[in-house]
């Protein structure tokens, strides 16, 4: 994300505009903290959902609120949650024999004249970047949210030294208020303290993998009810780092105390932080990835631990999967005539966004309108279970995918008005 520049001379740099960095087009909002907090959504190719405030507070998860990674709460609470929910970074800058703590996007307003905050979103809608520039320390911090179908949510941190001298830093960076898997939506909103009582966080010391679970499924009945899934979090890209899962450890860092070792917490909010020391030479940068996912099974966790044995290879896989998701989303939009080029980039991006949100709501035709046999049979099963065997028999000679005309010919031989009605109503529309 270096070498950022405005590419439209008609855009005033102090207002924002379209910019290019890391080979992608983004829209930049300068001095975002001068505006009242506003809400942003992140688009994804899969079942991810992420709603984030310009203050950096957020909620996120997969499929439904019941599978949330961070609490699914109203927007007003999200605007105010940046200090206790989502990504957090505290940086100790060691310079001239003194140490100063810099906490990007943590305080309501940065120190005017010392810090500048900017916000970016790529034109595909798949990445959101928060940037804070500390002019006194001549450091820039960026945090970019994106999604991976295979690995969940990815928050990529970056520190850049644009000063004339090298600088020594110690930092704590990570995710806070991570929900355990299987937290009911209603209890998230109305009884968060009750949820805390069931929470358990565990750290795998060998890999730095954090596991966030419930002791048992939350119930008011006197019965055994296990909760066998876990939300997960880990960090890649910081060498010789220590993983923290306790708020006590965070306070020790902030108070310049010796960090204790903790492998398990109970009855408190989930936390996954990484403590590291780095030295940045002039114009050098350092990046890392905070990765978290929901609803992992035991077998998935074992597989993830094996992948974490080779952090460099895993990090490359994650980056490739993030880019694959962006390309797949662009392909879906292109299939609905959402990609165009005009004389005004704002018009082009506006059209793309309109088509994107339309197909996110209503879907688009996949594979040029071909019908997938298994999907049609699932539709019949949903609307009239008794007709499923008859539909299977009518389509038994058809391939895995076929045209609508072949479907209607096969159903006609079944001589079932109800089955014909379901076939006529069926549309091969999907968002993935």
C-alpha positions in Angstrom: 0.0 0.0 0.0 3.0 2.3 -0.4 3.5 4.9 -3.1 -0.1 6.0 -2.7 -1.1 8.9 -5.0 -4.2 10.6 -6.2 -4.6 9.8 -9.9 -7.4 12.3 -10.7 -6.0 15.9 -10.8 -9.5 17.3 -10.3 -9.8 15.7 -6.8 -8.5 17.9 -4.0 -6.1 15.8 -1.9 -7.6 17.1 1.4 -11.1 15.9 0.5 -10.3 12.4 -0.9 -10.8 10.6 -4.2 -9.8 7.6 -6.1 -6.2 6.4 -5.4 -4.0 3.5 -6.5 -1.9 1.4 -4.2 -0.8 -2.3 -4.2 -2.1 -2.5 -7.8 -5.7 -1.8 -6.8 -8.1 1.1 -7.1 -9.5 2.4 -3.8 -11.6 5.4 -2.8 -10.0 7.5 -0.1 -11.8 9.6 2.6 -9.3 12.0 4.1 -9.5 13.1 7.8 -12.3 10.6 8.3 -12.5 11.4 12.1 -13.7 14.9 11.2 -17.0 13.3 10.0 -19.7 11.8 12.2 -19.3 8.0 12.4 -20.9 6.2 9.5 -21.6 2.5 8.6 -19.8 0.5 5.9 -20.4 -3.1 4.7 -17.7 -5.4 3.3 -18.7 -7.5 0.3 -17.6 -11.2 0.0 -17.8 -14.0 -2.4 -18.8 -16.5 0.3 -21.1 -16.5 3.3 -19.2 -13.8 5.3 -20.8 -10.7 6.6 -19.0 -7.7 8.1 -20.4 -4.4 9.1 -17.9 -1.8 10.3 -18.1 1.8 11.6 -15.7 4.5 10.4 -14.6 4.6 14.0 -13.3 1.0 13.4 -15.9 -0.8 15.6 -17.5 -3.7 13.9 -19.6 -6.9 13.9 -18.8 -9.9 11.7 -19.6 -13.5 11.2 -20.7 -16.1 8.7 -24.2 -17.0 7.4 -26.3 -15.7 10.3 -26.0 -13.7 13.5 -26.0 -17.0 15.4 -22.5 -17.7 13.9 -21.0 -14.3 14.8 -17.3 -13.7 15.4 -17.9 -10.3 17.1 -21.2 -9.4 18.9 -24.2 -8.7 16.6 -25.4 -5.5 18.1 -27.2 -2.3 16.9 -25.3 0.3 14.8 -25.2 2.9 17.6 -23.3 0.4 19.8 -21.0 -0.6 17.0 -20.0 3.1 16.5 -18.9 3.2 20.2 -17.3 -0.3 20.3 -13.9 0.5 18.8 -12.1 0.4 22.1 -13.3 -3.0 23.2 -14.4 -5.0 20.0 -12.5 -5.9 16.8 -8.9 -5.1 16.0 -6.7 -3.2 18.4 -3.0 -2.2 18.2 -0.9 -0.4 20.8 2.6 0.6 19.8 5.5 1.7 22.0 7.8 4.0 20.2 11.3 4.0 21.7 13.2 7.2 20.7 15.7 9.4 22.4 15.7 7.4 25.5 12.0 7.8 25.9 9.0 5.6 25.3 5.7 6.9 24.0 2.5 4.8 23.4 0.6 5.2 20.2 -2.8 3.5 19.9 -4.1 4.0 16.3 -7.9 4.4 16.0 -8.3 3.8 19.7 -9.1 7.3 20.9 -12.2 9.2 19.8 -10.0 11.9 18.2 -6.3 11.7 17.5 -4.0 14.5 18.6 -4.6 17.2 16.1 -1.5 18.2 14.2 0.2 15.0 15.3 -2.0 12.4 13.6 -4.1 12.1 10.5 -6.7 9.4 9.9 -7.8 8.2 6.5 -10.2 5.5 5.3 -10.1 3.5 2.1 -12.4 1.0 0.4 -11.4 -0.8 -2.8 -13.7 -0.4 -5.8 -14.6 -4.1 -5.7 -16.0 -3.6 -2.1 -13.9 -6.5 -0.7 -11.3 -4.6 1.3 -11.6 -1.7 3.8 -8.4 0.0 5.1 -8.0 2.2 8.1 -4.9 4.4 8.1 -3.4 6.6 10.8 -0.3 8.7 10.1 1.7 9.9 13.1 3.6 12.9 11.9 5.8 13.4 15.0 7.1 9.8 14.9 6.9 9.7 11.1 5.1 6.4 11.1 2.1 5.2 9.3 -0.2 2.3 10.5 -2.7 0.6 8.3 -5.2 -2.1 9.0 -7.0 -3.7 6.1 -10.1 -6.0 6.5 -10.8 -8.7 3.9 -12.3 -12.2 3.7 -11.1 -15.7 2.8 -13.5 -18.5 2.0 -11.2 -21.1 3.5 -9.8 -19.2 6.5 -12.4 -16.6 7.5 -11.7 -13.0 8.2 -8.3 -11.4 7.6 -7.1 -8.2 9.2 -3.8 -7.2 7.6 -1.7 -4.8 9.7 1.2 -2.7 8.3 3.7 -0.3 9.8 5.7 2.0 7.6 8.7 4.2 8.8 8.8 7.2 6.5 11.4 9.1 8.6 15.1 9.6 8.1 16.2 7.3 11.0 15.5 3.8 12.1 13.0 3.3 14.9 12.6 0.6 17.5 9.1 -0.5 18.4 7.3 -2.9 20.6 3.7 -3.6 19.9 0.6 -5.5 20.9 -1.8 -6.2 18.1 -4.8 -8.5 17.7 -8.5 -9.0 18.1 -10.7 -8.5 21.2 -14.2 -9.4 22.3 -14.1 -12.6 20.2 -17.4 -14.5 20.7 -17.3 -18.3 21.4 -19.0 -20.5 18.8 -22.7 -21.2 19.1 -23.6 -18.0 20.9 -27.4 -17.4 20.5 -28.3 -14.1 18.9 -30.9 -13.1 21.4 -28.5 -13.6 24.3 -25.8 -11.6 22.5 -28.1 -8.6 22.6 -29.9 -9.0 26.0 -27.7 -11.0 28.3 -24.1 -10.5 27.4 -22.9 -11.0 31.0 -24.6 -14.4 31.0 -22.7 -15.3 27.9 -19.4 -14.3 29.6 -20.1 -16.8 32.4 -20.0 -19.6 29.8 -16.9 -18.4 27.9 -13.6 -20.3 27.7 -10.5 -19.2 25.8 -7.6 -21.6 25.2 -4.2 -21.1 23.6 -2.2 -23.7 21.8 1.3 -22.6 22.8 3.1 -24.3 19.9 1.2 -22.6 17.1 -0.3 -19.5 18.8 -3.8 -20.6 17.8 -6.6 -19.3 20.0 -9.8 -21.4 20.6 -13.0 -19.7 21.8 -15.7 -22.0 23.1 -18.7 -22.3 25.4 -18.5 -24.7 28.4 -21.8 -26.0 27.3 -24.7 -24.8 25.1 -26.5 -22.0 26.9 -29.8 -23.3 28.2 -32.2 -22.8 31.2 -32.9 -26.5 31.4 -31.1 -28.9 33.7 -29.7 -31.1 31.0 -26.4 -32.0 29.4 -26.0 -29.9 26.2 -22.5 -29.8 24.7 -21.2 -27.1 22.5 -18.6 -28.8 20.2 -17.5 -26.0 17.9 -15.0 -23.3 18.3 -14.2 -19.9 16.9 -10.5 -19.5 16.1 -7.9 -16.8 15.8 -4.1 -16.7 15.0 -1.5 -14.3 13.8 1.1 -14.6 11.0 4.0 -12.4 10.0 5.6 -11.3 13.3 8.7 -13.2 14.3 9.7 -14.2 17.8 6.3 -13.1 19.1 4.3 -14.0 22.2 0.6 -14.7 22.1 -1.6 -13.1 24.7 -5.2 -14.2 25.5 -5.8 -12.3 28.8 -6.7 -8.7 29.4 -4.4 -8.8 32.4 -1.5 -9.4 30.0 -2.5 -6.4 27.9 -2.6 -4.2 31.0 0.9 -5.5 31.9 2.2 -4.4 28.5 0.6 -0.9 28.9 2.0 -0.5 32.4 5.5 -1.6 31.4 5.3 -4.7 33.6 6.6 -8.2 32.9 4.2 -10.2 30.8 2.9 -13.3 32.5 2.2 -16.6 30.7 -1.5 -17.6 30.3 -2.9 -20.6 28.4 -6.5 -20.4 29.4 -9.1 -17.9 30.6 -12.6 -18.5 31.9 -15.7 -16.3 32.3 -14.2 -13.3 30.4 -14.3 -11.9 26.9 -12.3 -13.6 24.2 -9.0 -11.9 23.3 -6.2 -12.8 20.9 -3.2 -10.5 20.9 0.4 -10.8 19.7 3.3 -9.1 21.3 6.4 -8.4 19.2 9.5 -6.2 19.0 10.5 -4.8 15.6 13.0 -2.4 14.2 12.2 -0.4 11.1 14.9 1.2 9.0 14.2 4.3 6.9 11.3 3.6 4.4 11.0 0.0 5.7 7.7 -1.6 6.5 6.5 -4.6 8.4 3.2 -6.4 7.8 1.3 -9.2 9.5 -2.1 -10.9 9.3 -4.7 -11.4 12.0 -6.9 -14.3 10.9 -10.1 -15.5 12.6 -13.0 -17.9 11.7 -16.2 -19.2 13.1 -17.8 -22.6 13.8 -14.7 -24.8 13.4 -15.0 -28.5 14.1 -12.3 -30.6 15.9 -11.1 -32.0 12.6 -10.8 -28.6 11.1 -8.8 -27.3 14.1 -6.4 -30.3 13.9 -5.9 -29.5 10.2 -5.3 -25.8 10.9 -2.7 -26.7 13.6 -0.8 -28.7 11.0 -0.9 -25.8 8.5 0.4 -23.4 11.2 3.6 -25.5 11.4 4.6 -23.7 8.2 3.6 -20.1 8.7 5.1 -18.7 5.5 3.3 -21.2 3.3 0.0 -20.7 5.2 0.3 -16.9 4.9 0.8 -17.2 1.1 -2.3 -19.5 0.9 -4.4 -17.0 2.8 -3.4 -14.1 0.5 -4.1 -16.2 -2.6 -7.5 -17.2 -1.3 -8.3 -13.5 -0.5 -7.5 -12.5 -4.1 -9.4 -15.5 -5.5 -12.5 -14.3 -3.6 -12.2 -10.8 -5.1 -11.8 -12.3 -8.6 -14.8 -14.6 -8.1 -16.9 -11.7 -6.9 -15.9 -9.6 -9.9 -16.9 -12.6 -12.2 -20.3 -12.8 -10.6 -20.9 -9.0 -11.1 -19.6 -9.2 -14.7 -22.1 -12.0 -15.4 -24.8 -9.5 -14.5 -23.4 -6.7 -16.8 -22.0 -4.9 -13.8 -18.5 -4.1 -15.2 -18.2 -1.1 -17.5 -15.9 1.7 -18.3 -17.0 5.3 -18.6 -15.4 8.8 -18.7 -16.1 9.2 -15.0 -14.7 6.7 -12.6 -17.3 7.6 -10.0 -20.1 6.6 -12.4 -18.4 3.4 -13.3 -18.0 2.4 -9.6 -21.5 3.5 -8.8 -22.9 1.2 -11.5 -20.7 -1.7 -10.2 -22.0 -1.2 -6.6 -25.6 -1.1 -7.7 -25.3 -4.4 -9.6 -23.3 -5.9 -6.7 -25.9 -5.2 -4.1 -28.7 -6.2 -6.4 -27.3 -9.7 -7.0 -26.3 -10.0 -3.3 -30.1 -9.6 -2.5 -31.6 -11.5 -5.5 -28.8 -13.6 -6.9 -27.7 -14.1 -10.5 -27.8 -16.8 -13.1 -24.9 -19.2 -12.7 -23.4 -21.2 -15.6 -25.4 -19.4 -18.3 -28.7 -20.5 -16.9 -28.0 -24.2 -16.8 -29.9 -26.2 -14.2 -28.0 -28.3 -11.7 -29.9 -31.6 -11.0 -29.0 -31.8 -7.3 -30.1 -28.2 -6.7 -33.4 -28.7 -8.5 -34.1 -31.8 -6.4 -33.3 -29.9 -3.2 -35.9 -27.3 -4.3 -38.5 -30.0 -4.8 -37.7 -31.5 -1.4 -38.2 -28.1 0.2 -41.5 -27.3 -1.3 -43.1 -30.8 -1.6 -41.2 -33.6 0.0 -43.5 -36.3 -1.3 -42.7 -35.4 -4.9 -38.9 -35.9 -4.5 -38.9 -39.6 -5.6 -41.1 -38.8 -8.6 -38.7 -36.0 -9.6 -35.7 -38.2 -9.3 -37.2 -40.8 -11.6 -38.2 -38.2 -14.1 -34.7 -36.8 -14.3 -32.7 -40.0 -14.0 -31.5 -40.0 -17.6 -30.4 -36.4 -17.6 -26.8 -35.3 -16.9 -25.6 -33.3 -13.9 -26.4 -30.0 -15.7 -29.0 -29.4 -18.4 -31.0 -26.7 -20.1 -34.5 -25.7 -19.0 -36.0 -27.3 -22.1 -34.6 -30.7 -21.0 -36.1 -30.2 -17.6 -39.5 -29.4 -18.9 -39.4 -32.4 -21.3 -38.5 -34.8 -18.5 -41.1 -33.4 -16.1 -43.8 -33.6 -18.7 -43.4 -37.4 -19.0 -44.1 -37.6 -15.2 -47.6 -36.3 -15.8 -47.7 -34.5 -12.4 -49.3 -31.0 -12.4 -47.6 -30.2 -9.1 -44.2 -31.2 -10.3 -44.7 -29.3 -13.5 -45.6 -26.2 -11.4 -42.4 -26.5 -9.3 -40.3 -26.9 -12.5 -41.9 -23.8 -14.1 -41.3 -21.7 -10.9 -37.7 -22.9 -10.4 -35.0 -20.4 -11.4 -31.2 -21.4 -11.3 -30.4 -18.1 -9.4 -27.6 -18.0 -6.8 -24.9 -15.8 -5.3 -22.2 -18.4 -5.4 
